[in-house]
Each structure stands twice: as structure tokens, then as C-alpha cells.
Amino acid sequence: MSYDLTFLNKAAEQSWEEAAEAAEQEETSGDRPGDGMWSAVLASAREVLIG
């Protein structure tokens, strides 16, 4: 079994749906965080999920 996780950068005034739409637009525009940012996100996610 495997899971896909989606990390959203949600602003306080955004709904979850709006944040998901903004993430989709970022994905198609190619405007994504750099490798350093993803490494930090991955390390934090592992810490939370694996313990």
C-alpha cells in the first residue's frame, strides 16, 4: 500500500480548494520550489510520518 501526499501552501484567507487550485497552477507553470526547499519538506515529513 502507498499514499500520495500533497503539500499546500495555504494563506489564512484562502480556502483549501483555492489553495489546491493555486498549487495546480504552480505545477503547470513550472514555478516550483527549489531542490533545497523540497529536501527540507521531505525531511520534516519523514520526521512526522515515521517518528
C-alpha positions as CSV (number, residue, x, y, z in Angstrom):
1,M,0.0,0.0,0.0
2,S,1.2,3.5,-0.7
3,Y,-0.1,7.0,-0.3
4,D,0.4,10.2,-2.2
5,L,0.8,13.4,-0.1
6,T,0.0,16.8,-1.4
7,F,1.6,19.7,0.5
8,L,-0.3,23.0,0.0
9,N,0.9,26.5,0.9
10,K,-2.4,27.8,2.2
11,A,-2.8,31.5,3.1
12,A,-5.0,32.4,6.0
13,E,-7.7,34.0,3.7
14,Q,-7.7,31.0,1.3
15,S,-10.0,28.1,1.3
16,W,-8.4,24.6,0.9
17,E,-10.0,24.4,-2.5
18,E,-8.4,27.7,-3.5
19,A,-5.0,26.6,-2.2
20,A,-5.3,23.3,-4.2
21,E,-6.1,25.3,-7.4
22,A,-3.1,27.6,-6.8
23,A,-0.9,24.6,-6.4
24,E,-2.2,23.1,-9.7
25,Q,-1.4,26.4,-11.4
26,E,2.1,26.4,-10.0
27,E,2.6,22.9,-11.2
28,T,1.6,23.7,-14.8
29,S,3.6,27.0,-14.9
30,G,6.8,25.3,-13.8
31,D,7.2,27.8,-10.9
32,R,8.1,25.3,-8.1
33,P,10.3,25.4,-5.0
34,G,13.9,24.5,-5.5
35,D,15.6,21.3,-4.5
36,G,16.7,22.7,-1.2
37,M,13.2,23.5,-0.2
38,W,11.9,20.0,-1.2
39,S,14.7,18.4,0.8
40,A,13.6,20.4,3.9
41,V,10.0,19.4,3.3
42,L,10.9,15.8,2.8
43,A,13.0,15.7,6.0
44,S,10.2,17.2,8.0
45,A,7.5,14.9,6.6
46,R,9.6,11.9,7.3
47,E,10.1,13.0,10.9
48,V,6.3,13.4,11.4
49,L,5.3,10.3,9.5
50,I,8.0,7.8,10.6
51,G,8.6,9.3,14.0
